C-alpha cells in the first residue's frame, strides 16, 4: 500500500508552516511533500529534474495548489496536471489568498476539484484545514490508480 | 356668287372640303360667303347659320371691335400672310367657348370684288405642348436655382453654357463672366492642364459618376483662393450634342468636421488606451492587495495564535492580552482589505441587468441574519413582490450592507424592527430600509457614504466604514440615487432608486 501523501505547492514559508501546523492540529498525519514553486511541483509529479527516478505511479492523494507561484504559476501547473494522462484524475484543491473572480473561474475551468481561500484568521484556517482533510483524505473515494 | 364656271367650281369645292383646315371666305364687308365642312365641325355651326353673317360671329365678343379694324386694314392692303403675327388668336364656337387658333389669310380678286380667304387651324394641342415645354423649362430653372450645389453645364469642348446662382455665390463670378468660358476657369491653375485631360477622358466615355474618386478636389474662386469640393458628373445627350452637368459642392465645412472628428477620435483612443492601462494597473494592484497583503496578516495572526497555544505558560495575562490585540488588529485589517477589494471590484464590475426579485433577496438576507443570532427578538417587515431591473449580484451586496447595518445598529433594541419596502418618488420608485436602531444625526448625513467615515463608536458598532461607500457606488452604477434620513436613537431610513 502506497502511503497517502499530500503535495503542498506553496512558496510562502510562513504559509507552509501554518498549513503544516493546521494539519497537525487536526490530526492529519499524512506525509506532506512541499514544492516551493510550480516547476518543482511538476518535477515531483512527473519525476523530472531533482526528482528524476521517482516512481510516477506514486501519486499524492491530494494536491494543495497556491496560484501565485514563482517560475510556473498555479494555473499553469493545473493545466499540465490535467493534460497528462498520468495525473489527469489527480484531486487538486486550489488553496490561495486570491478571491478574484478570474482566478476562481479559470481554476474551475482548468479542472480544479475545489477552491479554498486562505483566511487571515487562523481559527478559520484551522477549520478550513480540518474540513479539507476530512473530505479529501477520508470521505472522498480516490480515482483508481493506473498501473504503469 | 359663282366665281368660276360650274365645272371649275365643283373642282374648287371638292378641294375646299378636303382641306385639313377650316376655310372661311368673306366678302369685302366681312360677310361670310362660303365655309367648308371643317368650319362647321370646328365652330359647331351649320353652314346655313354662317352664310351671309359677319365673320365676327366666329370671333370672341370682346375682340369684335378690334377684329373689324384689322379686317378693314387687310382689305385696304391685302396680301397673303398669317393673321395676327405675334398675337394669341382665339376662335369662338357656337356654344360660346373659345379656343386658340392660327389663321392664314389670302385675298382673292373676283368680279364681285375682293374676297378674303381665311384658313383656320385649331392649335389647342400645339399650344398645350408649347405650354408644357415652357412649364418644364420653368421647373428645370427653378430646380437648378434651388439646388444646394453649384451646377455648371458645359459642352464637350468644356465651354460653360449654363450656371446657377449657387455657382456665382460659390466661385464669386457673375453669370456673364462664366458663360462661354472654359470650365477650367473654376479649376486651380496648378491643375488646369491635368483637368483638360480628365475632361477629354470623360467625354470619351461619359457616365454618371463622382469625379476624382479617391482624390481631393479643389475649386478656385474669382479671387484666386482655393477650396475643397466634391463633384458629380453626368452627361446629357441633346440635339445640340452632349452636355456635361457638373454638380459642385463646397466641402470645406465637412472636411473641417471630419478633421475634428479624426482629432477627437485619436484623442479618445489615446485616453482609452491610457485608461485601459490605468485600469490594468488598478486590477493588478487590487490583485496584489488581495493576495500579497493578506499573507503577512495570516502569518501575524497564525503565529500569535501559535504562541498563545504553545507558549501560554511563559506569558502573563498582559502578554496574552497583547497577543490577542495583535490578532484582533490583524483580523480587522483582513476585513478592511476584503472590503476595499469589494469596493474596487464593484467599481470595475460589468453590469448584467435583468429583472430581480428584491423582496426575495431581502428575505434571504433576513433569514441569514436571524440565523446568526437566533435568540434576538427581531421583526422583519418585508414588502413582497418588489422587483427591479438590475444586476442581481451587485444588488445583493447593497441589500446585504443595508440590512446588515440595520441589524447591527438595532443591537440591544427590543423589539428590533426592520422594514424593507418601496415608495413613490418624483422620478419613479424608491426602495427603503428602515430600522428603529441607533440612528444618526442628520447634520452628518453627507458623511455617511464616504469611505472610512464612521458616525459610530467602533467598539459598540464594529465596521470598516466602507460598506455604505460600496452601496453608493453600486446604486450610482445603476443610474440611481441613495440618501438617508434619521434621528439619534430613533432609527434610520435608507432610500435608493434604480434607473
Interface residues (C-beta under 8 A of the other chain):
Chain A: X12 X14 X15 X18 X21 X67 X68 X96 X97 X98 X99 X100 X101 X118 X119 X120 X121 X122 X123 X125
Chain B: X286 X287 X290 X291 X292 X294 X295 X296 X297 X298 X299 X301 X302 X303 X304 X305 X306 X327 X330 X331 X333 X334 X338 X341 X345
